């Protein structure tokens, strides 16, 4: 009996689950403990066809729906949320190129994602955090190209990225650039606030741009439209962030259920106590509800309708459910739940970290509030 049946294309999901079980799960604890980027896993995922699920086939992708992408994120994150967060920075880069990039950028870079290109999305700065309306990183025209100077901070996946999407301020406004790693003047270092307690896929890095020269076509879309572009891609990354949270919640639930199903106390299995059964009934119901919402948000991405509503609601609900389930999983497992050789500490740390990363609960509630205000004004 399948406790978590596939929400889309059962055969496809079965393949992803098998891959995650074989290739990711055995390394999950080591990735977390060592805080390293799972480079080999990400390359293997590309060979399996999971790094460019929604890219069109003519661009080297699988040409599948965002429901398929959600399934990939859910299943790999069931094995390791660190792999999920590594995949989401790849997805962010290819999404903004697909949506706004010129023909030269698309032809040059999109096919490489299917071949295993590792990427990072460099928005944040020390003085501005996630407020990207005004940036200290500057880009100016220099002959037939661009000259970039500044520093990005706390960049996820930056320790292994081969390609960066970088936001910089031009005289016109915040703009977006495609920047391959290895250029002269581009370097990174690990700062004092680089490590996190959850979603540990290698330390976040500070990215230094010291006179980095780019060709004219490295500008993504229209100069000065970088903020609008970043906001336009949020619905995609937030939906898939919700899928990552569902993977964490399911993993915590299953591990706890396995423990109470085997553990005996007072002459019976722990799962036979009614109070414990109620805990699991509540957890299962919450996971199911959040899971359905995530796949509804994925469908909204494909349909192009109410994307901000469903993406924000999906991440808001799924992130909280993951944290609540992970915490309760610790509780029902008692002393085993807090042991370092048990997986529950990782589940709880990863779940809580994703209540902050990718849009905090407060930001998501603001987005939903604005949606409701527009609905009232349109009535």
C-alpha positions in Angstrom: 0.0 0.0 0.0 1.5 3.3 -1.1 1.2 5.9 1.6 2.1 8.9 -0.7 0.8 8.1 -4.2 2.1 10.2 -7.0 0.2 13.4 -7.7 1.3 13.3 -11.4 2.5 10.7 -13.8 3.0 7.7 -11.5 5.7 6.0 -13.7 7.7 9.2 -13.9 7.5 9.7 -10.1 8.5 6.1 -9.5 11.7 6.7 -11.5 12.6 9.8 -9.5 11.9 8.0 -6.2 14.2 5.2 -7.3 16.9 7.6 -8.3 16.7 9.5 -5.0 16.7 6.3 -2.9 19.8 5.0 -4.7 21.8 8.1 -5.4 20.9 10.7 -2.8 19.6 9.1 0.4 22.8 7.3 1.3 24.7 10.6 1.2 22.2 12.8 2.9 23.7 12.8 6.4 27.2 13.3 5.1 26.2 16.3 3.0 24.5 17.9 6.0 27.3 17.2 8.5 30.1 18.3 6.2 28.1 21.2 4.6 29.3 20.5 1.1 27.7 21.1 -2.3 26.6 17.8 -3.7 28.4 18.2 -7.1 28.4 14.6 -8.1 24.8 14.1 -7.3 23.8 17.2 -9.3 25.8 16.0 -12.3 24.1 12.6 -12.0 20.7 14.2 -11.9 21.4 16.0 -15.1 22.4 12.7 -16.8 19.1 11.3 -15.5 17.2 14.3 -17.1 16.1 16.0 -13.8 18.0 19.3 -14.0 16.0 20.8 -16.9 12.5 19.3 -16.5 10.5 22.2 -17.8 12.9 23.6 -20.4 11.6 22.9 -24.0 13.2 20.0 -25.8 14.7 22.3 -28.4 16.6 23.9 -25.5 17.9 20.6 -24.2 15.2 20.1 -21.6 12.6 17.4 -21.0 9.7 19.7 -22.1 7.5 18.6 -19.2 5.1 20.4 -16.9 5.7 22.2 -13.6 3.8 19.4 -12.0 6.7 17.1 -13.1 9.2 19.6 -11.7 7.3 19.7 -8.4 7.5 15.9 -8.2 11.3 16.0 -8.8 11.8 18.6 -6.1 9.5 16.7 -3.7 11.2 13.3 -4.2 14.9 14.5 -4.1 14.1 16.6 -1.0 12.6 13.6 0.7 16.1 12.1 0.4 18.0 15.4 1.1 16.7 18.9 1.2 20.3 20.1 0.5 20.0 18.5 -2.9 16.6 20.2 -3.3 18.1 23.7 -2.6 21.0 23.0 -4.9 18.5 22.2 -7.7 16.4 25.3 -7.1 19.2 27.7 -7.8 19.7 25.8 -11.1 16.0 26.2 -11.9 16.0 29.9 -11.0 18.8 30.6 -13.4 17.3 28.7 -16.3 13.8 30.2 -15.6 15.0 33.8 -15.8 17.0 33.1 -19.0 14.0 31.3 -20.5 11.6 34.1 -19.6 13.7 37.2 -20.4 17.0 36.2 -22.1 17.9 37.3 -25.6 18.4 34.7 -28.4 22.2 34.6 -27.9 22.0 33.9 -24.2 19.3 31.3 -24.7 21.3 29.5 -27.4 24.5 29.6 -25.4 23.3 28.7 -21.9 20.0 26.9 -21.9 21.2 23.6 -23.5 24.0 23.5 -20.9 21.6 23.1 -18.0 20.5 19.7 -19.4 24.1 18.8 -19.6 24.7 19.6 -15.9 25.5 23.3 -15.7 25.7 24.3 -12.0 24.3 27.8 -11.3 23.5 30.3 -8.6 21.2 33.3 -8.4 23.2 36.3 -6.9 20.8 38.9 -5.6 21.5 39.7 -2.0 24.0 42.2 -0.6 25.3 42.9 2.9 23.7 46.4 3.1 20.4 45.5 1.5 19.6 41.9 2.2 16.8 40.8 -0.1 15.7 44.4 -0.8 16.9 44.6 -4.4 15.4 47.9 -5.3 18.7 49.6 -4.7 22.1 47.9 -5.0 25.7 48.7 -4.3 26.8 46.4 -7.1 27.1 48.7 -10.2 27.2 48.0 -13.9 28.1 50.7 -16.5 28.5 50.5 -20.2 32.1 50.2 -21.3 32.6 50.3 -25.1 30.7 47.4 -26.6 30.0 45.8 -23.3 29.5 46.2 -19.5 31.8 46.7 -16.5 30.6 45.3 -13.2 31.9 46.2 -9.7 30.6 45.3 -6.3 30.0 42.5 -3.9 27.1 40.0 -3.4 26.7 38.3 -0.1 25.2 35.1 1.3 24.9 33.4 -2.2 23.4 30.0 -2.1 25.2 27.4 -4.3 27.9 30.0 -4.9 30.7 27.7 -3.7 30.2 25.4 -6.7 28.5 27.5 -9.4 29.8 27.5 -12.9 27.3 30.3 -14.0 25.7 33.2 -12.1 22.7 35.3 -12.6 23.7 38.7 -11.0 21.6 41.7 -10.3 23.5 45.1 -10.6 22.4 48.7 -10.7 22.9 50.6 -13.9 22.2 54.3 -14.5 18.7 53.3 -15.6 18.0 51.0 -12.7 18.5 47.5 -11.4 19.4 45.1 -14.2 20.1 41.4 -14.6 23.3 39.9 -16.1 24.4 36.4 -17.1 27.9 35.9 -15.8 30.0 32.7 -16.3 32.4 31.7 -13.5 36.1 32.1 -14.2 36.0 35.6 -15.6 38.9 37.9 -14.7 37.9 40.0 -11.6 35.3 37.5 -10.4 36.1 35.8 -7.1 34.4 34.5 -4.0 35.2 33.9 -0.3 33.5 32.5 2.7 32.4 35.2 5.1 31.8 35.2 8.8 28.0 34.6 8.3 28.2 32.0 5.6 27.1 28.8 7.4 23.5 28.0 8.2 22.0 25.3 10.5 19.7 23.9 7.8 19.6 23.4 4.0 23.4 22.9 4.2 24.6 22.6 0.6 27.9 24.2 1.1 28.7 27.5 2.8 27.0 30.6 1.3 29.7 32.7 -0.3 30.4 36.4 -0.9 30.9 37.1 -4.6 33.3 39.8 -5.5 33.1 41.6 -8.9 36.2 43.7 -9.4 36.1 45.2 -12.9 34.3 42.2 -14.4 33.8 42.7 -18.2 30.8 41.3 -20.0 29.7 41.5 -23.6 26.7 43.6 -24.5 24.4 40.5 -24.9 25.1 39.5 -21.2 22.3 41.9 -20.2 19.2 39.8 -19.6 16.1 41.5 -21.0 15.6 45.2 -20.8 18.0 47.4 -18.8 16.4 48.7 -15.6 13.8 45.9 -15.4 15.8 43.6 -13.0 13.4 44.0 -10.1 10.4 43.1 -12.2 12.2 40.1 -13.7 13.2 38.9 -10.2 9.6 39.2 -9.0 8.4 37.5 -12.1 10.4 34.4 -11.3 9.5 34.2 -7.7 6.2 32.3 -8.3 8.2 29.5 -9.9 10.8 29.2 -7.2 8.3 29.5 -4.4 6.1 26.8 -5.8 9.1 24.4 -6.0 10.2 25.5 -2.5 6.9 24.3 -1.3 7.6 21.0 -3.0 10.9 20.8 -1.1 9.1 21.4 2.2 6.7 18.6 1.4 9.6 16.3 0.8 11.0 17.2 4.2 7.6 16.7 5.9 7.1 13.3 4.3 10.6 12.1 5.3 10.0 13.2 8.9 6.6 11.5 9.0 7.8 8.3 7.5 10.9 8.0 9.7 8.8 8.6 12.8 6.1 6.2 11.7 8.7 3.5 11.1 10.1 4.0 14.6 6.7 3.9 16.5 5.7 0.9 14.4 8.6 -1.1 15.8 9.2 0.4 19.2 7.4 -1.3 22.1 6.4 0.4 25.4 4.2 -1.1 28.1 3.7 -4.4 26.3 2.5 -2.9 23.0 3.9 -1.0 20.0 3.9 2.8 20.4 1.7 3.2 17.3 -1.1 1.3 19.1 -1.6 4.1 21.7 -4.5 6.2 20.6 -2.8 9.5 21.4 0.1 8.6 19.1 -2.4 7.6 16.4 -4.0 11.0 16.7 -0.7 12.8 16.2 -0.1 10.9 13.0 -3.6 11.5 11.8 -3.1 15.2 12.2 0.3 15.2 10.5 -0.9 13.1 7.6 -3.9 15.4 7.0 -1.7 18.5 7.0 0.8 17.0 4.7 -1.9 15.9 2.2 -3.5 19.3 2.2 -0.2 21.2 1.7 0.9 18.7 -1.0 -2.3 19.2 -3.0 -1.8 22.9 -2.7 1.7 22.7 -4.1 0.5 20.8 -7.2 -2.3 23.2 -7.6 0.3 26.0 -7.7 2.3 24.0 -10.2 -0.7 23.8 -12.4 -1.2 27.6 -12.1 2.3 28.1 -13.5 1.5 26.0 -16.5 -1.9 27.8 -17.0 -0.6 31.3 -16.3 -3.5 32.1 -14.0 -3.3 33.4 -10.4 0.3 32.3 -10.1 1.2 34.7 -7.2 -1.8 33.5 -5.2 -1.1 29.8 -5.4 2.7 30.0 -5.3 2.6 32.1 -2.1 -0.1 30.0 -0.5 1.8 26.8 -1.3 5.1 27.9 0.1 3.4 29.4 3.2 1.4 26.3 4.0 4.1 23.7 3.1 6.9 25.4 5.0 4.9 25.6 8.2 3.6 22.0 7.8 7.1 20.8 7.4 8.3 22.5 10.5 5.3 21.4 12.6 5.6 17.8 11.4 9.4 17.6 11.9 9.0 19.0 15.5 6.2 16.5 16.3 8.2 13.7 14.8 10.9 14.4 17.4 8.3 14.4 20.1 6.7 11.1 19.3 10.1 9.4 19.0 11.1 10.5 22.5 14.8 10.2 23.3 15.6 8.7 19.9 14.1 11.8 18.3 16.9 14.0 19.7 19.8 11.6 19.1 22.5 12.9 16.7 22.5 9.6 14.8 18.8 10.0 14.1 17.7 12.0 11.1 15.1 14.2 12.9 17.5 17.0 13.8 18.3 17.4 10.1 14.6 17.4 9.2 13.7 20.0 11.7 16.7 22.3 10.8 15.9 22.0 7.1 12.2 22.7 7.6 12.7 25.7 9.8 15.3 27.2 7.5 12.8 27.1 4.6 10.3 29.1 6.6 12.8 31.9 6.1 14.6 31.2 2.8 12.9 32.0 -0.5 10.3 34.3 1.1 9.4 34.4 4.8 5.9 33.7 6.1 5.4 37.4 6.6 6.4 38.3 3.0 4.1 35.6 1.6 1.2 36.8 3.7 1.8 40.3 2.4 1.7 39.0 -1.2 -1.6 37.2 -0.5 -3.0 40.3 1.1 -2.2 42.3 -2.0 -3.9 39.7 -4.1 -7.0 39.9 -2.0 -6.9 43.7 -2.2 -6.8 43.5 -6.0 -9.7 41.0 -5.9 -11.8 43.4 -3.9 -10.9 46.4 -6.1 -11.8 44.5 -9.2 -15.2 43.4 -7.8 
